[in-house]
Amino acid sequence: MREVFLSVIIPAFNEEKRLPKTLSEIDKYLSTKDYDYEIIVVSDGSTDKTCEIVKELTSKIKGLKLLDFKENRGKGFGVKTGMLNAKGKYRLFTDADNSTSIDQVEKMFPYFERGYDIVIGSRDVKGAVLDPPQKPFRRLTGEVFKYLRKIIVGLWEIEDSQCGFKAFTEKAAKDIFQRSKIAHFGFDPEILIIGKLLGYKIKEIPVYWKNEPHSKVKLKSMVKMGIDLLRIRWNLITGKYDSKSKI
């Protein structure tokens, strides 16, 4: 068997409506490539037909795998579990709503070849396209979170820590995710700050991002993310990221 070149991890909670199309589009694109790949769906306590749908599609989609957890523990848990169970040389996580299409992973590979260990999609750097632009309230909450994140945990050089399209080398993924603690939406800045602490090179690149009107990130989630920032800061102060522990 050939080495798995790319692992695509999709955290999912009650995604029976959006997931079939996303999986089909990812498979359609990757099946044209000459490298081996796997697609890992991590169902995080789904109560709809998410798992049944993925199981049905395993016979039609090459390399499709399901990790099914009965308890809802958060997106961060789903991504971490997928990353640590993946086999790929490169490991990408993307959202079930397919806001950033899989073909944009091709923009990332040249940076890995140039020595970067983590390549993240961004909606806030030059060249990024938001289709359609975000609504004013969503834009405002995003900007507030960005500056809170920079002030509380650092990462001043990163403009968009929350875009759900991030790729890691195998080594970086293992090192970072075995140390991560945050199980919910606030996991993004945590994994980036861990990567920075470990000396991994991070590159932020512009992506084409299709705005999903039914996004699950609500005001309540933003408040929780703010609390997560304080937890990350405490973990930094107390040296929690020096130990290898799992969620």
N, C-alpha and C positions, 0 to 999 in steps of 0.2 A: 504493500500500500504506500502511496505517495504521502509526503508530509502535507498536513492541512496548512494551506497558506493563509487563509483568512477565516476567522470566526466572526460571525455576526450575532450579537446578543440582543434580544428584544425583551425587555421587562414588560409584563402584561398583567393588567387587572381589569377583568370584565371587558375584554376587547373582541367579543365575538363578531361585532359589526365591521370593525376596521381592519382586523388582522388578516382575513383571507386575501384581501386586495394587496395589502402590504407584502405578505409572504409571496404572493404570485409575482409581484413586480421585482422583488429582490431576486427570486429564483430565475426569472426570465432574463435579468441582466447578467447575473453571475454565471449562468449556464453557457454564456457566450465566451467566457474566459478560459484560458488554458491552465488555470491553477485549481487546486482542490479547495473546497470551502465547506463550511458547516453553518447552519442557522439554528441557534438555540433560543427557544422561547421559554422564558421563566414565568410561569403563572404564579402570581403572588396572592394566593387566596381567592382566586376568581370563583364567583358563584353562578356565572352564566355558562354558556357552552364553549368558552374559550378552549378548554382542554380537549373536548370532544372534537372540535374543529381541527385543532393541530394534529391530533391523532389520525384523523381521516386523511389529512394532507401528507402525512409521512410517506405514503406509498406513491405520491405524485411528485413530491419535491425532494430533490437530492440533498442528503445531509441534514434534513430537518429533524430536530430533537426537541423533546419537551421535558422540562423540569417542573414538576407540579407540587406546589406547597399549599397546604390546606389553610394555613393561617396567613392573613394579610399583614406583612411586616414592613412594606415600603419599597419604593423604587430603588433606593440605595441597596437594599438587601438583594433585590432581584438582579441588579447589575453585578454586584459583588459575587453572587453565587454563579452567575453565568460566566463571568471572567475566570473564576477559579476552576470551573469545570470544562472550560474550553481547551482546545488542542492546537489552535492556530498560531502560526509564527507572528501574525498580527491579529489583534483582537479589537473589534469595533462594537460599540453599543449604539443603538439607534432606537427611536421611539416607534411605537406601534401605529401612530398616526401618519408615519412616513413623511413628516414635514421636510426632512432633508433626504432627497432621493439617493439611493445606493450608488449611483454612478459617480457621485462626488467623492467617493473613497479613492478614486484614481488620482485626485489632487493631493492625497496624503502620501502615497507611496514614494514620490521623489524626495520628500522631506525625511522619511525614514532612511532612504539611501544616503542622504547627506549627514546622517548621524543623530537625528532627533529621535527621542524615545516615546514622546507623546505628541500627537497631532490632534488639535481640537477645532471643530467647526465654530465659526463665529458669525453673528448677525450684526456686530458692531464695529467691524474693521472695514477699511476701504475695499470696495469691490463686492461686498455682501449685498444680496438682493432679498428684500422681504416682499412677498407677494400674497395678499395685498399688505400694505403697511399696517403695523399694529395700531389698535385704537389708542387714543390719548391716555386713558386710565392705565391700560396695560403697559404703555411706554413709560409712564410716570413711575409705576411700581417697580418696573425693571431698573430704571435709573437709580431709584432710592436704594434698592437692594444692592446694586453694583457698588455704590459708594459706601454703604454699610459694610459690605464684604471687604472692600479695600481697607477701610479704617480698622475693622475688628480683627481680621486675620491676615491682611496683607494682599499679596498677589496684585500689586499695583500695575504690573506690566500686562495683565490679562484684562481685556475689555468685556468679554462675554464668557462667564464661567458656566452659564446655564444651558447653552445649546445642547440638545440631546444627540450629539453626533461626535463621539470622541474615540480615538483609536490609540492603542498601546502596543509596544513590542511585547512579546511573550514574557521576557524578564521583568519589564516594568510593571506589567499587569499583575504578575505574581507577587512582586515585592510590595506594591502599593495596596492592593486589595486585601492582602492578609493582615494589613495594619489598620484598615479603615474601620470606623466605629459608627458612623451615621447611617441609619437605615432608611431615612426618608429623603425628601427632595433636596435637603441641604448637603447631600453627599458630594455634589459636584465640586464645590470649592475645597472640600476636605481632600478628595483624591488628588487634586492639583497641588495643594500645599504639601501633601505627603510626598508627591513626586518631586517637588522643588527641594524639600528637605533632604531627600535621598540623592540629590544631584542629577536627576534626569532632565534632559533638555526638552523643553516644551515649545511647540510652534502653534500659533493661532492663525488659522487661514479663513478667508471669506467663503461663505457658502450661499447657495440659492435656497432660501427657506420659504416654504409655502405656509402661510399663516393658517392655523387650524382654529376655526371659530368655536369649536367645542372643546378647547383645551381644558384639562383637568386641574390646571394650576390656578386656584382661586385665591381670594384675599386671605382666607383662613390658612391656606398653604403658605402664603408669603409670611404670615406671622410665625408659623412653625419654622420656616427657614431662617428667620431672624434669630429664633431661639437656638437653632442648630449652629449658627455662627458663634454664639456665645459658648456653646459646648466645644466647638473646635478650638476656640481661643483658650479655653481651660485645658483642653488636652495638650495644646502646644506648651502651655506654661508648666504643666505637670509631667511632661515627657512621655505621654501615653503612646505616641506614635513610634517610640523606640522599641516597643515590645511587639511580638507577633501574636496577635490574638484575632479571633473571628467574632463576627456579630453574634 
